Amino acid sequence: MDMKSKWNAKYKDRLNELKEPDPNPRLKDLSVHLHGGNALDLACGLGGNSIFLAQLNYHVEALDISEIAINFLQEQAVKQQLNINPRVCDLTDVTQLKMALSATDLIVITYYLDRSLFPFVKSMVKRNGFFFMETYFQSPKTAYQTISNQYKLKPTELLNEFSEWKVHFFEENDQEGRQTVFCQKV
């Protein structure tokens, strides 16, 4: 099964159980820093973060490989009259991303890891703009997870990768096996 089919199937299943997608709780907690502008939500899924950001006066470009997720988010954007532009996009083609987008105030990535996006993020976020990322990391307490280490961050990887940025929040949660960073380009 190719990646697009895999994610379409996952989101179709999730829609059968879902009332409304929720934003990431840590992103929500950090919203005191978020004052609108342009935002890019990469691997947006069903759009919980995109909807939340649009409610904070961001114009959101929401990208995901799944047509199921993008169609759902488009419906939600119209229904709630939110400034969200959902688009199907294969994030593994960074050159296509750069051509299709302009510099932005905020980039959000949750539970998707492609390290080749790090240089893209660094080049696309405007000066004084923000980057929020949360995904799995290689915690000894979550070694049993079925997720391949290829898709998990190494300990302090985000902190090291964005060390030249002003870090407002960093956390490694061993119990949940997640790493989170919220930083500002200076």
C-alpha positions as CSV (number, residue, x, y, z in Angstrom):
1,M,0.0,0.0,0.0
2,D,1.4,3.4,-0.9
3,M,1.5,6.3,1.6
4,K,-1.4,8.2,0.1
5,S,-3.7,5.1,0.3
6,K,-2.4,4.3,3.8
7,W,-3.2,7.8,5.2
8,N,-6.6,8.0,3.3
9,A,-7.6,4.7,5.0
10,K,-6.5,6.0,8.5
11,Y,-8.3,9.3,8.2
12,K,-11.5,7.6,6.8
13,D,-11.5,5.4,10.0
14,R,-10.8,8.4,12.2
15,L,-13.7,10.4,10.7
16,N,-16.1,7.6,11.7
17,E,-15.2,8.2,15.4
18,L,-14.5,11.9,15.4
19,K,-16.8,14.8,16.2
20,E,-14.2,17.6,15.8
21,P,-10.4,17.5,15.5
22,D,-8.6,19.0,18.5
23,P,-5.5,21.2,18.3
24,N,-2.3,20.0,19.9
25,P,-2.6,20.8,23.7
26,R,0.9,22.2,23.9
27,L,0.4,24.4,20.8
28,K,-2.8,25.6,22.5
29,D,-0.9,26.4,25.7
30,L,1.6,28.4,23.8
31,S,-1.0,30.5,22.0
32,V,0.0,33.6,24.1
33,H,2.8,34.0,21.5
34,L,0.5,33.6,18.5
35,H,-1.0,36.8,17.1
36,G,-2.0,36.0,13.5
37,G,-0.3,36.3,10.2
38,N,0.5,33.5,7.8
39,A,0.8,29.9,9.0
40,L,1.8,26.7,7.4
41,D,0.5,23.4,8.9
42,L,2.5,20.6,7.4
43,A,1.0,17.1,7.6
44,C,-2.1,18.8,8.8
45,G,-4.2,15.7,9.0
46,L,-7.9,16.4,9.9
47,G,-6.9,20.0,10.7
48,G,-7.2,20.5,14.4
49,N,-4.2,22.8,14.5
50,S,-5.2,24.6,11.3
51,I,-8.7,25.3,12.6
52,F,-7.2,26.6,15.9
53,L,-4.7,28.8,14.1
54,A,-7.4,30.2,11.8
55,Q,-9.4,31.1,14.9
56,L,-6.3,33.1,16.1
57,N,-6.4,35.2,12.9
58,Y,-3.9,33.2,10.9
59,H,-4.2,32.6,7.2
60,V,-3.4,28.9,7.1
61,E,-1.9,26.9,4.3
62,A,-2.7,23.3,5.4
63,L,-0.9,20.5,3.5
64,D,-1.3,16.7,3.7
65,I,-0.9,13.7,1.5
66,S,-4.5,12.5,2.2
67,E,-7.4,13.7,0.0
68,I,-9.8,12.4,2.8
69,A,-8.2,14.7,5.4
70,I,-8.0,17.7,3.0
71,N,-11.6,17.3,1.9
72,F,-12.7,17.2,5.5
73,L,-10.7,20.2,6.4
74,Q,-12.0,22.1,3.4
75,E,-15.6,21.4,4.5
76,Q,-14.8,22.6,8.0
77,A,-13.2,25.8,6.7
78,V,-16.2,26.6,4.6
79,K,-18.7,25.7,7.4
80,Q,-16.9,27.7,10.0
81,Q,-15.9,30.5,7.6
82,L,-12.2,30.1,8.4
83,N,-9.2,31.4,6.4
84,I,-7.7,28.0,5.6
85,N,-6.4,26.8,2.3
86,P,-6.2,23.0,2.5
87,R,-4.2,21.3,-0.3
88,V,-3.1,17.8,-1.1
89,C,0.7,17.7,-1.1
90,D,3.4,15.1,-0.9
91,L,5.8,16.6,1.7
92,T,8.7,14.5,0.6
93,D,9.1,16.8,-2.5
94,V,10.6,19.8,-0.7
95,T,11.4,21.6,-4.0
96,Q,7.7,21.5,-5.0
97,L,6.9,23.0,-1.5
98,K,9.4,25.9,-1.9
99,M,8.0,26.9,-5.3
100,A,4.4,26.8,-4.1
101,L,4.8,28.8,-0.9
102,S,6.2,32.1,0.4
103,A,7.8,33.0,3.7
104,T,5.6,32.6,6.7
105,D,5.1,33.7,10.3
106,L,4.6,30.2,11.7
107,I,5.2,26.6,10.7
108,V,3.5,23.7,12.6
109,I,4.4,20.0,12.3
110,T,2.9,17.5,14.6
111,Y,3.5,13.7,14.5
112,Y,5.3,13.7,11.1
113,L,9.0,13.4,10.8
114,D,11.0,14.1,7.7
115,R,14.4,15.6,8.6
116,S,14.8,17.0,5.1
117,L,12.1,19.5,6.1
118,F,14.3,21.2,8.7
119,P,16.3,23.3,6.2
120,F,13.0,24.2,4.5
121,V,11.5,25.3,7.8
122,K,14.6,27.4,8.6
123,S,14.4,29.1,5.2
124,M,10.6,29.7,5.2
125,V,10.0,31.1,8.6
126,K,10.3,34.9,8.6
127,R,12.6,36.6,11.1
128,N,10.8,36.7,14.5
129,G,8.5,34.0,13.2
130,F,7.8,30.7,15.0
131,F,8.2,27.0,14.6
132,F,6.2,24.4,16.6
133,M,7.0,20.7,16.3
134,E,5.9,17.7,18.2
135,T,6.5,14.1,17.4
136,Y,7.7,10.8,18.7
137,F,11.2,10.4,20.1
138,Q,13.4,7.5,21.1
139,S,12.6,7.2,24.7
140,P,13.7,4.1,26.6
141,K,10.2,3.9,28.1
142,T,8.5,3.6,24.7
143,A,10.9,1.2,23.0
144,Y,7.9,-1.2,22.7
145,Q,6.1,1.2,20.3
146,T,5.5,-0.2,16.8
147,I,6.8,3.0,15.3
148,S,10.2,2.6,13.6
149,N,13.1,4.6,15.0
150,Q,13.4,6.1,11.6
151,Y,10.3,8.1,12.5
152,K,11.4,9.0,16.0
153,L,13.6,11.9,17.0
154,K,16.8,11.3,18.9
155,P,16.9,12.7,22.5
156,T,17.3,16.5,22.3
157,E,17.3,16.4,18.5
158,L,14.9,19.3,18.0
159,L,16.7,21.4,20.6
160,N,20.0,20.8,18.9
161,E,18.6,21.3,15.4
162,F,17.1,24.7,16.3
163,S,19.8,25.8,18.8
164,E,20.4,29.1,16.9
165,W,16.7,30.0,17.4
166,K,15.2,31.4,20.7
167,V,13.6,28.4,22.3
168,H,10.4,29.3,24.2
169,F,9.5,25.7,25.1
170,F,11.1,22.3,24.9
171,E,10.0,19.1,26.4
172,E,10.8,15.4,26.2
173,N,8.0,13.4,27.7
174,D,9.4,9.9,28.4
175,Q,6.0,8.5,29.4
176,E,4.3,9.5,26.1
177,G,7.5,9.2,24.0
178,R,7.1,12.7,22.5
179,Q,9.5,15.6,22.0
180,T,8.1,19.1,21.6
181,V,9.8,22.4,20.6
182,F,8.4,25.9,20.1
183,C,11.1,28.4,19.0
184,Q,11.4,31.7,17.3
185,K,13.7,32.7,14.5
186,V,16.0,35.5,15.6
